[in-house]
Amino acid sequence: GLLQHLQIIDISNNYIHGSMPESLGLLTELRNFNVENNFFDGTIPLSIFNNLHNLENLNLDTNFLTGGLKGIGNLKKLHHLSVSNNFLSGKIPEEISNLNLLVSACLNYNFFSGTVNPSICSKFNKNNKRSKIYFKLAVDCTIVCN
C-alpha cells in the first residue's frame, strides 16, 4: 500500500481505543513506533515481533495491553523497548539477550513473574560494552547491567 515505506509512527498522548491491528506488520520499514499514553487493549500483535525487523524504538507505555513479549527476540535492531504501565504478564523472555543493540528496556508496572536470568546481563556486557540495560520491574526493583 501507500504506507509501506513509512518509518515513524508517533500517535502518543491521544485517546485512541481498541486493539492494535495485525496489519501493522505490513509496515516493514518502520523504525520508530510510539503509541504511549493511549487506551490500546488486547495483546501486542505478533506481526510487530515477527515482521518489523527494522524497528529501533518501540514504546507501548501506558495502555491496557495484555499477554507477553514472546517473539521480542526477532527485533534485532531494537535500541529502546518500553512497555511500562500495562497489564503484560508471564516471564520476561530470555530471548531479550539476543538483542545486542538494546540500550534500554523498561518493563515496570506490569504483572511479569519470575526473575531475570543474570546471564542476560553478561551477554549484553560481552556483546556491547557501551550498553546499559535497565530492567525496571517494580517500584523497588531495578536490575542494571553495566
LUMDOKE-395864 format. One line per field, with one value per residue (C-alpha): residue number from 1; x, y, z; residue in one letter. Coordinates in Angstrom, 2 decimals. Example, Ala and Ser with C-alpha at 12.3 -4.5 7.8 and 13.67 -1.06 7.14 Angstrom:
BEGIN
nr: (1,2) $
xx: (12.30,13.67) $
yy: (-4.50,-1.06) $
zz: (7.80,7.14) $
rest: (A,S) $
! end
This chain:
BEGIN
nr: (1,2,3,4,5,6,7,8,9,10,11,12,13,14,15,16,17,18,19,20,21,22,23,24,25,26,27,28,29,30,31,32,33,34,35,36,37,38,39,40,41,42,43,44,45,46,47,48,49,50,51,52,53,54,55,56,57,58,59,60,61,62,63,64,65,66,67,68,69,70,71,72,73,74,75,76,77,78,79,80,81,82,83,84,85,86,87,88,89,90,91,92,93,94,95,96,97,98,99,100,101,102,103,104,105,106,107,108,109,110,111,112,113,114,115,116,117,118,119,120,121,122,123,124,125,126,127,128,129,130,131,132,133,134,135,136,137,138,139,140,141,142,143,144,145,146) $
xx: (0.00,0.83,2.32,4.73,7.77,6.60,9.43,7.89,4.54,4.03,0.43,1.28,-0.86,-4.21,-7.41,-7.19,-9.20,-9.22,-6.67,-3.66,-4.20,-2.08,-1.67,0.98,3.31,2.98,4.93,8.27,10.31,9.06,11.90,10.06,6.70,5.28,1.73,2.42,-0.43,-3.49,-6.16,-4.98,-6.01,-5.58,-2.30,0.62,0.20,2.65,3.23,5.15,7.63,7.71,7.81,9.18,12.86,13.96,12.32,14.74,12.39,9.22,7.21,3.92,3.85,0.67,-2.00,-4.08,-2.08,-2.18,-0.24,3.53,6.59,7.04,8.88,10.67,14.00,13.20,13.68,17.46,17.81,15.88,17.63,14.83,11.97,9.41,6.22,5.67,2.25,0.30,-1.13,1.55,2.29,4.31,8.05,10.43,11.75,15.43,15.49,15.88,19.54,19.70,19.05,22.67,21.81,19.35,20.24,17.16,14.32,11.64,9.15,7.89,4.30,3.16,2.49,5.63,6.60,9.80,13.26,15.53,18.25,21.62,23.04,21.12,23.43,26.60,25.54,24.92,28.28,30.07,28.23,28.12,30.43,28.66,25.15,23.37,20.25,17.69,15.06,12.72,10.40,8.72,8.86,11.58,13.38,15.75,18.35,21.16,23.63,26.85) $
yy: (0.00,3.64,3.40,0.52,2.86,4.58,4.78,6.61,6.31,8.53,8.70,9.11,11.04,10.60,8.87,6.02,2.96,-0.64,-3.22,-2.72,-4.35,-7.25,-5.25,-3.16,-5.97,-4.83,-1.66,-3.42,-0.20,1.09,2.22,4.08,3.06,5.13,4.68,5.75,7.02,5.78,3.19,0.29,-3.09,-6.74,-8.43,-6.94,-8.14,-10.93,-9.25,-6.50,-9.03,-11.21,-8.69,-5.33,-6.24,-2.60,-1.43,0.53,2.12,0.53,2.48,0.94,2.59,3.41,1.44,-1.58,-4.25,-7.86,-11.02,-11.28,-10.44,-13.74,-13.07,-9.92,-11.55,-11.14,-7.37,-7.49,-3.74,-2.68,0.01,1.05,-1.06,0.46,-1.36,0.12,0.66,-2.09,-5.44,-7.62,-10.91,-14.11,-14.49,-11.99,-13.89,-14.78,-14.00,-10.36,-11.29,-11.73,-8.01,-6.87,-3.23,-2.80,0.15,0.33,-1.96,-0.55,-3.19,-1.74,-1.62,-4.86,-8.33,-10.17,-13.12,-14.93,-13.46,-12.05,-14.55,-12.96,-14.34,-11.61,-9.02,-10.96,-11.41,-7.69,-6.86,-9.26,-8.17,-4.42,-2.76,0.62,-0.65,-0.22,-2.26,-1.30,-3.87,-1.82,-4.48,-2.80,0.38,-1.05,-3.40,-2.29,-4.56,-2.66,-4.31,-2.29) $
zz: (0.00,0.14,3.65,3.05,3.31,6.50,9.05,12.03,13.75,16.78,17.92,21.59,24.05,22.36,23.36,20.88,21.97,20.76,19.80,17.56,14.17,12.92,9.71,11.49,10.47,6.86,7.68,7.32,7.01,10.37,12.66,15.42,16.82,19.69,20.94,24.52,26.68,24.82,25.54,23.39,24.78,23.90,23.09,21.21,17.61,16.80,13.44,15.26,16.64,13.53,10.67,11.82,11.59,11.15,14.37,16.58,19.12,20.47,23.03,24.14,27.59,29.46,27.65,28.65,26.80,27.97,27.15,26.98,24.94,23.10,19.85,21.07,20.18,16.47,16.70,16.24,15.55,18.66,20.74,23.12,24.43,26.76,27.73,31.19,32.75,31.04,32.09,30.49,32.22,32.07,32.25,30.72,27.70,27.75,24.03,25.09,25.48,21.68,21.20,21.01,20.21,23.07,25.29,27.50,28.43,30.71,31.80,35.08,36.30,34.69,36.00,34.92,37.07,37.87,37.79,35.13,34.34,35.25,32.01,30.21,31.80,30.99,27.37,26.98,28.52,26.19,23.05,23.52,26.06,25.92,26.66,29.94,30.26,32.86,33.64,35.77,37.08,40.02,42.06,44.30,41.92,39.20,37.63,35.92,33.60,33.40) $
rest: (G,L,L,Q,H,L,Q,I,I,D,I,S,N,N,Y,I,H,G,S,M,P,E,S,L,G,L,L,T,E,L,R,N,F,N,V,E,N,N,F,F,D,G,T,I,P,L,S,I,F,N,N,L,H,N,L,E,N,L,N,L,D,T,N,F,L,T,G,G,L,K,G,I,G,N,L,K,K,L,H,H,L,S,V,S,N,N,F,L,S,G,K,I,P,E,E,I,S,N,L,N,L,L,V,S,A,C,L,N,Y,N,F,F,S,G,T,V,N,P,S,I,C,S,K,F,N,K,N,N,K,R,S,K,I,Y,F,K,L,A,V,D,C,T,I,V,C,N) $
! end
